[in-house]
Amino acid sequence: MRIARTLLACAVLAACTYRTPSEPPAPLPEPPPPPPYEPPPPPPDGSIVELPDIEALETRPAISGGSLAVTPAGLVVAGDPDRASIWVLDPGTRTVRGRIALDADDEPGRMAVDSTGRVHVVLRRSGGVLTIDPETAAVVEGRAVCRTPRGIAWDAARERLWVACASGELLTLPPSRSPVETVFLLEDDLRDVLVGADRLYVSRFRSAELLEVDPDGGDVLARRQAPEQTREILMRPEPTTAIAQPNTAWRIRFDASGDVVMLHQTSISTPIEVEMSGYSGDECGGGVVGPAISVFSTTTEDVFGGSTVSNAVLAVDLAVDDASSRYHVAAAATDALFLGFGMGAISVPTETVGERCLFGEENFGLRSRGVGESARAVEIMPDGRMVALFADPLRVVVDGTVEFQGRPHQVERGFELFHTATPSMTACASCHPEGGEDGHVWDFVGTGVRRTQTLLGGLLETAPFHWAGDQA
């Protein structure tokens, strides 16, 4: 081998040595084109495409939701944090284009599709953006952006990506082969970013605020918050009217009119009677914490809605279906420990926003297929069908039909307990989104005010230590 390398080096050197000065340098040969993609034969009609069996991480990240993209060609790119994977799937031919293996500390998050059809994936924990060619299911490149990237959006007019970071940076990134260009330092806890005609719309996670940002100078032009609610809480000894404050903006999207739709939570701020039997619910079928939808006008200062999404626990993602005038909501809480409370993907008519309770028209919870259903993300296909990402097992569901499915991994009781829907229609993750805290201050009768504690890090990171040990 060493001799062969030496001969090769000598041959190259000789060619360079004996070329006359008048000869132009030989052009580099064009790389051979990649072979055309030939998908494997699809399974028989009506059968489910089985995904390869990939072992889950020993420690699974808390559910963040919304790691799903659909290309103009109809390919589905699905982030799978539980298995440190990104799947590229073709529902049209019912084939698996490929799987991209990630490092355990990457955690795929939000995705954006650029004008060429490439998909850019936020890596939430490793601080990067991964660019994927979905046609070949191959990684084009990976770039570092910030410590805590969260939201990403493609700006077609500027041909740039915008990335929002929980550490407060809002930055621009060329579509390929270049590092970060511009960094605007805003406020911490940034979540999603949308590109409007003359401004950017950036959400803040815990406060459920919407910032309007000048894309040229980074100035905050306006700031609005989701509205508070008035809710009827079914407390003992008698029902009471309560005020619920907005928090935890899980997702923002544009609707057909260009307004910004926010999926967030609301939590009771009125004094709460706490009994050993647990917290009480409300007339919408929810608990003291519930998902809500609010709409921010982009032509006026109005914010309307704040409507509770009924019978949905831990709603983490939202898709706007303009053709059918529906909002599709992914409810991630499982029914693993309390049978019969699995939620799934819920469809809500847009015309009902503004009413106190939003009852879903359809439910793709797939409860008959087993417990533990958890909808993580929803998107709209180019032909108008809804695609939803479920776990566990990993499933890709198109208009209520399971198209792709993996094997369930071993149940982790701690993970299931944290994300399960209790009879009070709340989950631990409702107040501790992504394992952290929602920024809400509770007022418990006989105990006083208590701010939600974070569960991230070790014991010293969970201060203030204000629990008496009799509440959870």
C-alpha positions in Angstrom: 0.0 0.0 0.0 2.8 2.4 0.9 4.6 1.6 -2.4 1.4 2.2 -4.4 0.9 5.6 -2.7 4.5 6.5 -3.4 4.1 5.6 -7.1 0.9 7.6 -7.3 2.5 10.6 -5.7 5.5 10.3 -8.1 3.2 10.1 -11.1 1.3 13.3 -10.1 4.6 15.1 -9.4 6.0 14.0 -12.8 2.9 15.3 -14.6 3.3 18.7 -12.9 7.0 18.8 -13.5 7.0 18.2 -17.3 4.1 20.5 -18.1 5.3 23.4 -20.1 4.7 27.0 -18.7 2.4 27.8 -21.6 0.0 25.0 -20.9 -3.0 26.0 -18.8 -3.7 23.9 -15.7 -5.9 20.9 -16.4 -9.4 21.5 -15.1 -10.5 19.4 -12.2 -12.6 16.4 -13.4 -16.3 16.7 -12.7 -17.5 14.3 -10.0 -19.7 11.6 -11.4 -23.4 12.3 -10.8 -25.0 10.3 -8.0 -27.0 7.3 -9.2 -30.8 8.1 -9.4 -32.7 7.2 -6.3 -34.6 4.0 -6.7 -37.0 3.4 -3.8 -37.5 -0.2 -2.6 -40.7 -1.8 -3.7 -43.6 -0.6 -1.5 -45.4 -3.0 0.8 -48.8 -4.4 -0.2 -51.7 -2.0 -0.2 -53.2 -1.5 3.2 -50.1 -2.7 5.1 -48.0 -0.5 7.4 -44.4 0.3 6.4 -42.2 -1.0 9.2 -39.4 1.3 10.3 -36.0 -0.2 11.2 -35.7 -1.2 14.8 -33.5 1.5 16.5 -32.7 1.3 20.1 -33.9 4.3 22.2 -31.6 6.5 24.2 -30.9 5.5 27.8 -32.1 8.9 28.9 -34.8 10.3 26.6 -35.2 14.1 26.4 -38.4 15.7 27.7 -41.0 16.2 25.0 -40.7 19.5 23.1 -42.7 18.8 20.0 -42.9 20.2 16.5 -40.0 18.4 14.9 -41.6 17.7 11.5 -41.4 19.1 8.0 -43.0 18.4 4.7 -41.2 19.3 1.4 -42.9 20.6 -1.7 -42.4 17.2 -3.2 -44.4 15.6 -0.4 -41.4 14.0 1.5 -41.8 13.9 5.3 -38.8 14.7 7.5 -39.4 13.6 11.0 -37.2 14.3 14.0 -37.0 11.4 16.5 -35.2 12.6 19.7 -35.9 9.4 21.5 -33.7 7.5 19.1 -31.3 10.3 18.1 -32.6 10.0 14.5 -34.1 11.9 11.6 -36.3 9.9 9.3 -36.9 10.8 5.6 -40.1 9.2 4.5 -42.1 9.2 1.2 -45.8 8.6 1.8 -46.5 8.8 -1.9 -44.5 5.7 -2.6 -44.8 4.4 0.9 -41.1 4.0 1.2 -38.4 4.9 3.7 -35.8 7.2 2.0 -33.4 6.9 4.8 -32.4 7.5 8.5 -29.9 10.0 9.6 -28.2 9.0 12.9 -27.4 11.8 15.3 -25.4 12.1 18.5 -27.2 11.4 21.7 -26.9 15.0 22.8 -28.2 16.6 19.6 -32.0 16.4 20.0 -33.6 17.4 16.7 -36.1 20.2 17.0 -37.7 22.7 14.6 -37.2 22.5 10.8 -37.4 24.9 7.9 -37.6 24.1 4.2 -35.7 26.5 1.9 -36.4 27.4 -1.7 -34.4 24.4 -3.1 -36.3 21.9 -1.0 -33.5 21.3 1.5 -34.4 20.9 5.1 -32.6 22.7 8.0 -33.0 21.1 11.4 -32.3 22.7 14.7 -30.2 20.6 17.1 -31.5 21.9 20.4 -28.9 20.6 22.8 -25.7 20.6 20.7 -26.3 24.2 19.4 -26.3 23.6 15.7 -28.3 23.5 12.5 -28.1 20.4 10.3 -28.9 20.8 6.6 -30.4 17.7 4.9 -31.1 16.8 1.3 -34.3 14.9 1.6 -34.1 13.5 -1.9 -31.1 11.5 -1.0 -31.6 11.4 2.8 -28.1 12.7 3.2 -26.5 15.4 5.4 -25.2 18.3 3.4 -23.6 20.1 6.3 -23.8 21.1 10.0 -23.1 24.5 11.5 -22.9 25.9 15.0 -25.3 28.8 15.7 -25.8 29.4 19.4 -26.0 27.5 22.7 -29.8 27.0 22.7 -31.3 27.1 19.2 -35.1 26.8 19.2 -36.9 28.3 16.3 -36.0 28.5 12.6 -37.6 30.0 9.5 -36.7 30.5 5.9 -36.7 34.0 4.5 -37.2 33.7 0.8 -36.8 37.4 0.0 -33.4 37.6 1.7 -32.5 34.0 1.0 -31.5 33.5 4.6 -32.4 31.4 7.6 -33.5 33.1 10.8 -32.7 31.2 14.0 -34.2 32.1 17.4 -32.3 31.0 20.5 -33.5 30.6 24.1 -30.4 32.5 25.2 -31.7 35.6 23.5 -30.0 35.7 20.1 -31.9 36.1 16.8 -29.5 35.4 14.0 -29.3 35.0 10.3 -27.6 32.1 8.5 -27.0 31.7 4.8 -28.6 28.7 3.2 -25.2 26.8 3.0 -21.5 26.9 3.4 -21.2 30.0 5.6 -21.3 30.7 9.3 -23.6 33.0 11.2 -23.9 36.5 9.6 -25.9 38.7 11.8 -26.8 38.5 15.5 -29.5 40.5 17.2 -29.5 40.2 21.0 -33.1 40.4 22.1 -34.4 38.9 25.3 -34.0 35.4 26.7 -36.4 32.5 26.2 -37.0 33.0 22.5 -39.0 30.2 20.9 -40.3 30.5 17.3 -39.7 32.9 14.5 -41.9 33.7 11.5 -41.0 35.9 8.5 -43.5 38.6 7.7 -43.6 41.1 4.8 -41.7 43.8 6.7 -41.0 42.3 10.1 -40.2 39.2 12.0 -42.6 37.6 14.6 -40.7 36.0 17.5 -42.4 34.2 20.4 -41.1 34.0 24.0 -41.7 30.6 25.6 -42.7 31.1 29.2 -44.4 34.5 28.9 -46.4 33.6 25.8 -45.4 37.0 24.3 -45.1 37.9 20.6 -42.4 40.3 19.6 -42.4 42.2 16.3 -38.8 42.7 15.2 -37.2 44.9 12.5 -35.2 42.5 10.3 -32.7 45.1 9.4 -31.8 46.6 12.7 -33.1 44.1 15.3 -35.3 46.7 17.1 -38.4 45.4 18.9 -41.2 47.3 17.2 -44.1 45.9 19.3 -44.8 43.5 22.0 -48.1 41.7 22.8 -49.1 38.8 25.1 -51.7 36.2 24.7 -55.0 37.1 26.6 -56.0 35.9 30.0 -59.0 33.7 30.4 -62.1 33.6 32.7 -62.8 30.0 33.5 -65.3 28.1 35.6 -63.4 25.8 37.9 -65.3 22.8 39.3 -63.9 23.1 42.8 -65.3 21.9 46.1 -67.5 22.7 47.8 -68.9 24.7 44.8 -67.7 25.9 41.4 -65.9 29.2 41.2 -64.9 31.7 38.5 -61.2 31.9 38.1 -58.7 33.9 36.1 -56.1 32.0 34.0 -52.9 33.7 32.9 -51.1 32.8 29.7 -47.8 31.1 29.6 -45.8 28.5 27.6 -46.1 29.4 23.9 -45.5 26.0 22.4 -45.9 27.1 18.7 -46.8 30.0 16.4 -47.9 29.8 12.8 -49.3 32.0 10.1 -52.9 31.5 9.0 -54.3 32.2 5.6 -54.9 35.9 6.4 -51.3 36.4 7.6 -52.3 36.7 11.2 -50.2 34.8 13.8 -51.8 31.9 15.6 -50.3 30.9 18.9 -50.7 27.6 20.8 -50.0 28.2 24.4 -51.1 27.3 27.9 -53.1 29.1 30.6 -52.8 28.5 34.3 -55.1 29.5 37.1 -54.0 32.6 39.1 -57.0 32.8 41.3 -56.5 31.2 44.8 -56.9 27.4 44.6 -58.2 25.1 47.1 -55.9 22.0 47.2 -57.2 18.7 48.4 -55.3 15.5 48.7 -57.4 14.2 45.8 -55.6 16.6 43.5 -56.5 19.7 41.5 -59.9 20.2 40.0 -61.0 20.7 36.4 -63.0 23.2 34.5 -66.1 23.2 32.2 -63.9 22.6 29.1 -62.8 19.3 30.3 -59.4 20.6 31.4 -57.5 21.2 34.6 -56.0 24.2 36.3 -53.5 24.2 33.4 -54.9 23.9 29.9 -53.9 24.5 26.2 -55.3 27.5 24.4 -55.2 29.1 21.0 -54.9 32.9 20.5 -54.7 34.9 17.3 -52.6 38.0 16.9 -53.7 40.4 14.1 -50.8 41.6 11.9 -52.7 44.6 10.7 -54.0 45.9 14.0 -53.0 45.6 17.6 -55.8 43.2 18.4 -55.3 39.8 20.1 -58.3 37.6 20.3 -59.2 34.0 21.2 -57.5 32.6 24.3 -59.9 29.7 23.8 -59.2 26.4 25.7 -58.6 23.4 23.5 -60.9 20.8 25.3 -59.7 17.3 26.1 -56.1 18.0 25.2 -53.3 17.5 27.6 -49.8 18.8 26.9 -50.6 20.3 23.5 -47.2 20.9 22.0 -47.7 21.6 18.3 -50.1 23.3 15.9 -50.7 23.2 12.2 -53.0 25.6 10.3 -55.1 23.9 7.6 -56.3 26.8 5.5 -58.2 24.6 3.0 -60.4 23.0 5.6 -60.4 26.0 8.0 -59.1 23.8 10.9 -56.3 24.0 13.4 -54.6 20.6 14.0 -53.2 20.2 17.5 -50.8 17.6 18.7 -51.5 16.5 22.3 -48.4 14.7 23.6 -49.6 13.4 27.0 -49.9 9.6 27.0 -52.4 7.3 28.7 -49.7 4.9 29.7 -50.5 5.0 33.4 -54.2 6.1 33.4 -56.0 4.1 30.7 -58.4 6.0 28.4 -56.8 9.5 28.6 -54.7 9.3 25.4 -55.2 12.4 23.3 -53.5 12.2 19.9 -54.0 14.8 17.1 -57.1 16.9 17.5 -58.8 18.9 14.7 -60.5 22.2 15.8 -62.6 24.4 13.4 -60.9 27.9 13.1 -64.3 29.6 13.2 -64.8 28.5 16.8 -61.8 30.4 18.1 -63.1 33.0 20.5 -65.5 30.7 22.2 -64.6 29.6 25.7 -64.1 25.9 24.8 -62.8 24.5 21.5 -64.0 20.9 21.1 -62.2 18.9 18.5 -64.2 17.6 15.5 -61.9 14.6 15.0 -59.4 12.7 17.1 -56.6 10.6 15.6 -55.6 9.2 19.0 -55.5 5.6 17.7 -56.4 4.5 21.2 -57.5 1.1 19.9 -53.9 0.4 18.9 -52.6 0.5 22.4 -51.8 2.7 25.3 -49.0 5.3 25.4 -50.1 7.3 22.4 -48.4 10.6 22.2 -48.7 13.0 19.2 -45.5 15.0 19.0 -46.0 17.1 15.8 -48.4 17.9 13.0 -48.0 19.3 9.5 -50.0 19.8 6.3 -49.1 17.8 3.1 -49.0 19.7 -0.2 -52.3 17.9 -1.1 -53.9 19.2 2.1 -53.8 16.0 4.1 -52.7 16.2 7.7 -49.6 14.2 8.8 -48.9 13.6 12.4 -45.9 12.2 14.2 -46.7 9.8 17.1 -44.7 8.0 19.8 -44.5 5.4 21.3 -44.2 3.4 19.1 -43.0 5.8 16.5 -45.8 6.3 13.9 -46.3 8.6 11.0 -50.1 9.0 10.5 -51.5 10.6 7.3 -55.2 11.6 7.6 -55.8 9.1 10.3 -54.1 6.2 8.6 -50.9 4.7 10.0 -48.4 4.7 7.1 -45.1 4.1 8.9 -44.5 2.4 12.2 -41.5 1.4 14.4 -41.4 -1.0 17.3 -42.1 0.3 20.8 -39.1 0.6 23.0 -39.0 -0.4 26.7 -41.2 1.7 28.9 -39.4 4.1 31.2 -41.7 4.7 34.2 -40.1 8.0 35.0 -40.6 9.4 31.5 -44.1 8.0 31.3 -45.1 9.4 34.7 -43.8 12.8 33.8 -45.8 12.9 30.5 -49.0 10.9 31.4 -52.4 12.5 31.4 -53.9 12.2 34.9 -57.7 12.1 35.6 -57.4 15.9 36.4 -56.4 16.4 32.7 -53.0 17.7 33.5 -49.5 16.1 33.3 -46.3 16.9 35.3 -45.0 18.3 32.0 -47.9 20.7 31.8 -46.4 22.9 34.6 -42.8 21.8 33.9 -42.6 22.1 30.1 -39.5 20.4 28.7 -38.5 19.6 32.3 -38.2 23.2 33.2 -40.8 25.6 34.6 -43.6 27.7 33.1 -42.9 31.0 35.0 -46.3 30.9 36.6 -47.0 31.9 40.2 -49.6 29.9 42.0 -51.8 31.0 44.9 -52.8 28.1 47.1 -55.3 28.7 49.9 -53.6 28.2 53.2 -50.2 27.9 51.7 -49.6 31.2 49.8 -47.9 32.0 46.6 -45.6 29.4 45.0 -43.7 29.8 41.8 -43.3 26.7 39.6 -39.9 25.1 40.2 -37.6 23.9 37.4 -36.7 20.2 37.3 -33.6 20.7 35.2 -30.2 20.0 36.6 -29.3 18.7 40.0 -30.9 19.6 43.4 -29.0 22.9 43.7 -30.5 24.1 40.3 -34.1 23.6 41.4 -34.2 26.4 44.0 -36.2 28.1 45.5 -36.9 25.3 47.9 -40.4 26.4 49.0 -42.3 23.1 48.9 -43.4 21.7 52.2 -43.3 18.2 50.9 -47.1 17.8 50.9 -47.8 19.0 47.4 -46.7 17.8 44.0 
